[in-house]
Structure formats: C-alpha cells, structure tokens
C-alpha cells in the first residue's frame, strides 16, 4: 500500500493514458507509421537511382 500514496482517486480503475501514449502503443498506428516510413525511404532510393546519385 506504500506504493500508492495518492489516494485522491477513489475509483479502482487506473487513469487512462494520455493521447500521446495511446498513439505510441497502438499497433495499428505503429503499422501505418512503419508503412509510411518504408514507403518514403523507397521513394528516396528510387529518386536517387533515377537521378544517378547512387
């Protein structure tokens, strides 16, 4: 009981995480972000090859 010093909340439910935490821990959002990131990297590589930079 010593861990929970703040007893101002009477409900037994833990507080809901803020929006930033919910976005970071959402697997669907992670999948979309990874897809966008990989797509952008692929486009940059294609553009670099097409312009003979690489």
C-alpha positions as CSV (number, residue, x, y, z in Angstrom):
1,X,0.0,0.0,0.0
2,X,3.0,2.3,0.4
3,X,3.4,2.5,-3.4
4,X,0.0,4.2,-3.8
5,X,0.4,7.3,-1.8
6,X,-2.0,9.4,-3.9
7,X,-5.5,8.3,-2.7
8,X,-7.3,11.2,-4.3
9,X,-8.8,8.9,-6.9
10,X,-11.5,6.8,-5.3
11,X,-12.1,4.6,-8.4
12,X,-10.2,1.3,-8.7
13,X,-9.6,1.8,-12.4
14,X,-6.2,3.1,-13.4
15,X,-6.2,6.5,-15.1
16,X,-6.5,6.4,-18.9
17,X,-3.2,7.2,-20.6
18,X,-2.8,10.4,-22.5
19,X,-3.2,10.7,-26.3
20,X,0.5,10.5,-27.0
21,X,0.9,7.3,-25.0
22,X,-2.2,5.8,-26.7
23,X,-0.9,6.6,-30.2
24,X,2.6,5.2,-29.4
25,X,1.3,2.0,-28.0
26,X,-1.4,1.4,-30.7
27,X,-0.3,-1.4,-33.0
28,X,-2.4,-0.1,-35.9
29,X,-0.8,3.3,-35.7
30,X,2.7,1.7,-35.5
31,X,1.9,-0.4,-38.6
32,X,0.8,2.7,-40.5
33,X,3.9,4.7,-39.4
34,X,6.2,1.9,-40.4
35,X,4.5,1.6,-43.8
36,X,4.8,5.3,-44.4
37,X,8.4,5.3,-43.4
38,X,9.3,2.4,-45.6
39,X,7.4,3.9,-48.5
40,X,9.2,7.3,-48.1
41,X,12.6,5.5,-47.9
42,X,11.8,3.5,-51.0
43,X,10.8,6.6,-52.9
44,X,14.0,8.4,-51.9
45,X,16.1,5.5,-53.1
46,X,14.2,5.3,-56.4
47,X,14.6,9.0,-56.9
48,X,18.4,8.8,-56.1
49,X,18.9,5.9,-58.6
50,X,16.8,7.7,-61.2
51,X,18.9,10.9,-60.9
52,X,22.1,8.9,-61.0
53,X,23.2,10.0,-57.5
54,X,23.9,6.4,-56.4
